[in-house]
């Protein structure tokens, strides 16, 4: 019976509300005006009367399937869909053969492939000859970053369009449509309505599914935020620890700390913890932030970061998570310096370029008479015993000019370090000049 309803374009009366409210034209699609509005790239395609193959990349419930179906309708193409979750090579061959027969009869085919990233690389290669020959216009849908999940050959033959998660205005528009369709308002206070938009997390389909639950409540019952929470089960945040969102959120956390914004940093930390991220992974990244972005500007930061890791190890969740939060706030509010980070990169580069140059003889260890006879350790000055606690000796290889890798800018603790280094540089120059004068006198 479902196939008969679908074939006739009429939905059964018990169809889900999200299906009953599917847009019938591209103008009814909400939240994707950057693609479908005046001047949008997909709109221009429709106006030109010719579709190109494309990949629609976006979160769940943003209209990928609907857009593909309406594109076929608007362009006069036959719409055929398959899902990479349930289809294999045999299904693809049938789809391509059907499209070839239509083309021979003068009918174009739009082949919609849902979850296209689930096809392996070899299966993705199988699309190429049919796309290149124009047998099908491919519209693939994916929630994963196409750069990582689709092969380059397929991407080079398709335009990638990014669908946005639905904002509150778009979600509220969907609620209004649902209320008009059901011919009654949702039993929600203004605060509960806003809370419901937040629960949807940008997913229009999920919003309408929740609405259907509320429409089934006895009429006359009005829900506040607490009542809404009691009726609906809270949805897990849209977060996959092994996928792109994982890297997006840890990048947001790191950059918030680097940008000295403790409030944003706490928000992203909470988002990741709520999404089920391993707190010890976060602890490792917090330690990295301490050494990479703060360094000598606040040497205590690495101690705080390591202490947070140890505290979490000791307490576990949820109490130990507060230690991570404290470390994030400390790092975000600490002075920042990449002096050590940049210095070490430069030193590594110099070490690679200079190869196996040996240390100067005066700082080589001389445990044997032979080594002493070769000049190892000769002329070495023990800096703490010098009058000023600084010998100004050269510690670079004799064949290498002195270089300056560490250049503190004077933030926080580094202000004192910078002043000390400048004083030592002056002393080194003076001692070198004095040694040169003494040598000339001899």
ABEGO torsion letter per residue (X at the ends): XAAAAAAAGBBBAABBAAAAABBABAAABBGAAAAABBGBAAAAAAAAGBBBBBBBBBBBGAGAAAAAAAAAAAAGBBBBBBBAAABBAAAAAAAAAAAAAAAAAGBBBBBBBBGAAABBAAAAAAAAAAAAAGABBBBBBBABBAAAABBAAAAAABBBBBBBBBBAAAAAAAAAAAAAAAGBBBBBBAAAAAAAAAAAGGBAAAAAAAAAAAAABBBGBBBBAAAAAAABBBBBBBBBAABAAAAAAAAAAAAAAAAGBAAAAAAAAAAAAAAGBBAAAAAAAAAAAAAAAAEAABAAAAAAAAAAAAAAAAAEOAAAAAAAAAAAAAAAABBBBAAAAAAAAAAAAAAAAAEABBBBAAABBBABAAAAAAGBGBGBBBAAABAAGBAGBBABBAABBBBBABBBAGBEAAAAAAAAAAAAAAAAAAAAAAAAAAAAAX
